[in-house]
Amino acid sequence: MQSLHHVPLLATTGGSGMHDVILQLAGVDYLILGVYFAFVIAIGWILRKHLKTSADFFESGRSLPAWVCALGFIGANLGAQEVIGMAASGAKYGIATCHFYWLCAIPAMVFVGVFMMPFYYGSKAHSVPEYLKFRYDEKTRAFNALSFAVMTVFSSGISMHALALLLHSILGVDYGLCIAGSSLIVLIYIYTGGLTSAIYNEVLQFFLIVLGLLPLVLLGLKDIGGWNGLMAQLQGYSTAQGMPGAWSHLWANMGDTKANPMGIEWFGLVMGGGFVGSFGYWCTDFLVIQRAMAAKDMGAARRTPLLAAFPKMLFPALVILPGMLAVALLQKGAGFNLPPAADGTPNYNMVVPAMLAQYFPNGMLGIGLTALMASFMSGMAGNVTAFNTVFTYDLYQSYLHKGASDAHLVRVGRITTVVGLLISVACAYTARQYNNIMDMLQLVFAFVNAPLFGVFLLGMFWRRATGHGAFFGLLLGTLSAAVFHGLTLPAGEAVGIKGGWLGARWFFASSMAQNFWVYIFAFFGCFVGTIVISLATTPNKTDAQLRGLVYSLTEKIRDAGTKWYARPAILGLVVLAGALALNIIFW
Amino acid sequence: MHLDVRIPLGLLFLLLGLILIVYGFISGPAIYVQHSLGQNVNLLWGAVFALFGAAMLAFTRRGKFGA
C-alpha cells in the first residue's frame, strides 16, 4: 500500500494506447534479466526447506537480523510509485518533492521505531489488526483487517498494471504477457519461501535499484554541468513558469499556494502530509510493520524502521533527482526528449525510461531495466505477503475456521497467495479499463487509513480509550473525511470522484492540497470522536489485559545493556538531526 | 537457521559484475560515445558490482548471520 504519496501514476496517464518502443535491448540485457529472475526464484526454492511452521511462512520465524528487516522495510516501500512516480514528481514539483521523504517519512519512521514498536512486537500479535483486537475489541480489528485486505490487493494490482503498461510502451511487450509473467514470478517465490523469501528478494531489489540507478544520476549530472549547472537550469525553468525559485527550493515557496507547483501552503503540507498522512502510513500500515515484526528480538524490531530511515533519507538523490535532471535537460535543449502525454505536455512518467535510453548502453541498460522491474515486483510482493497474513490470521482463523492446525494455516496462506494474486490481476485489468482507479484508491486511503492513526495513538498512550470509542471514532473519522471531501473541490476539476458531491463550497489549488486537508479532517474527526465516545462508555479491558499494550501500563524497556549506537533513541535522534539538516541546506 | 542473505546477494552482484566487465571489453567504443558521454560504464560499473558482490561474500565467511 503506497497510496500516501500523491504522484501521477501510469495508471492515470498512460491509457492512450501509445507504445513508442524506446529501449533497444541486446543479448547481454536479456542475459542480465535472466540471471536476476533465476536468482529470485532460486531464493524461494532454497528457503522452502527452512519453512516448517506458519510462523516461518508469515513471520519469518521472528528470526531475522535488524539490517535485513530494515532493507526489507524500505524495499517493500520502494515500489512502482517510488521510482517512476517520484521521478515524475521531481520533474513536476522540483526539489520540493523531497518533502515526501524528509518531512512525510523520516519523523514517522522514527516515531514507530522508538515509541510504537514495543507494543506491536511486545504484544505478540501476528499483525497490526490483531494488535487492535488485543487493545480494543473484535469489531475494530475486523474493520481494519477488511479495509487493509481490500487495499493491499488493489495496490498490488495497480503495481502490476503500471509495470505491464510501462513494459508495453518501452519494449513493446504484450500487456497480458507482462501481467501473467510478473504475477507468476511473485507467486513462485512467495509460495515457496513465504515472508523470508519476500524480504530476501527485497534486499536484492534494494541494492539493484540503488546500484542500478546511481550511474544514471551521475551521468545526468555530468551532462548538465554538475549541481550548479542543474540549479542554474532549474532557476531558469522556475522563472519561466512564473514561480521563481520553486524548483530549486524546499520551503522558500511554501508560503503561498500560487508560488509553488504543488499548489499547497506549509500548514496543510505539515499537518496533512507530514503528520496525518505520513504517521497513518508508516506507523499503522502492516505492509511495512510486518517487516519489523519479522526481526529476531525487540531491539532488532525497534531498529528496523530507524536503520531504514538512513537510506530513505538519501533516496531523493536516486529517485527525485532524475526528474529534476530531465526538466533541466529539456530546458537546456541538450538533445534529451520525453515522449508527449495525451494532452501534448511532456510525459513525466517516462523520465526514467527516457534517461535509461539516453545514458545507458546495452549492458547497463539491462541492469537499469532489471532495477525497474525489481521495484515493481517488490511493491507487489510486499502487498501480497501482508494480504496473505492478514487474511489467514485475522479473517480465516478468526471467523471462518477457528482452531485450524498449523499445517492447515500454511496451506491457507499459500492458497491465499494464489487467490490474492488472481484478484490483483483482476484489479490490474480494471485499472486498465477505468482511468480514475488511482483516484479511487487515494480516496479509500483518505477515508479509511487517515483516521486510523488517531485510534493507534490513543490506544497506545491513553488507557481509558475503549473498544466502542475506537470503532465509532473510526467511523466518525471516515464520515468527517467524506463530508469534507463532498464540500470541497480542486480548482478546474469536475464534481464527482474529485469531490464536491455535497455541493462544492471551498476550492483548493490542487488535488494534493485538498487530499491533505481531507486527511486532517479525517484524523481529528476520529481523534475527538474516540475521546468523547470512550469517556461516555465503560472500559472493556482491565488494566491487567492492557499490560504490554498501553504505554503507562507497560514496563519501560531498558537499553542499558545495548551499545550506544544501537539504542533506538540515539539512532532516532541522529536520523532526525540529519533530516533537519537537509531541510535547512535545501531550504 | 536461515540461509544467509549475503550469499545470494554476493553471488548475484558478482555474476552481474562479471557479465558487465566482459561485455565492457568486447563491445566497441561506439555505444559509449552515443550514450554514456564516452565513458565505458559497463567496465567501470561492472567492477563496482563485482567488488560489492565479493565484499558481501567475504562478510558471509567472517560474520555469523543473525548473531
Boltz contact constraints between the chains, C-beta under 6 A:
constraints:
  - contact:
      token1: [A, 28]
      token2: [B, 23]
      max_distance: 6.0
  - contact:
      token1: [A, 35]
      token2: [B, 15]
      max_distance: 6.0
  - contact:
      token1: [A, 39]
      token2: [B, 8]
      max_distance: 6.0
  - contact:
      token1: [A, 39]
      token2: [B, 12]
      max_distance: 6.0
  - contact:
      token1: [A, 43]
      token2: [B, 8]
      max_distance: 6.0
  - contact:
      token1: [A, 46]
      token2: [B, 3]
      max_distance: 6.0
  - contact:
      token1: [A, 50]
      token2: [B, 2]
      max_distance: 6.0
  - contact:
      token1: [A, 65]
      token2: [B, 66]
      max_distance: 6.0
  - contact:
      token1: [A, 68]
      token2: [B, 5]
      max_distance: 6.0
  - contact:
      token1: [A, 200]
      token2: [B, 5]
      max_distance: 6.0
  - contact:
      token1: [A, 203]
      token2: [B, 5]
      max_distance: 6.0
  - contact:
      token1: [A, 204]
      token2: [B, 9]
      max_distance: 6.0
  - contact:
      token1: [A, 215]
      token2: [B, 41]
      max_distance: 6.0
  - contact:
      token1: [A, 215]
      token2: [B, 45]
      max_distance: 6.0
  - contact:
      token1: [A, 219]
      token2: [B, 36]
      max_distance: 6.0
  - contact:
      token1: [A, 296]
      token2: [B, 66]
      max_distance: 6.0
  - contact:
      token1: [A, 359]
      token2: [B, 35]
      max_distance: 6.0
  - contact:
      token1: [A, 359]
      token2: [B, 36]
      max_distance: 6.0
  - contact:
      token1: [A, 361]
      token2: [B, 31]
      max_distance: 6.0
  - contact:
      token1: [A, 361]
      token2: [B, 32]
      max_distance: 6.0
  - contact:
      token1: [A, 361]
      token2: [B, 35]
      max_distance: 6.0
  - contact:
      token1: [A, 361]
      token2: [B, 36]
      max_distance: 6.0
  - contact:
      token1: [A, 363]
      token2: [B, 20]
      max_distance: 6.0
  - contact:
      token1: [A, 363]
      token2: [B, 23]
      max_distance: 6.0
  - contact:
      token1: [A, 363]
      token2: [B, 42]
      max_distance: 6.0
  - contact:
      token1: [A, 364]
      token2: [B, 41]
      max_distance: 6.0
  - contact:
      token1: [A, 364]
      token2: [B, 42]
      max_distance: 6.0
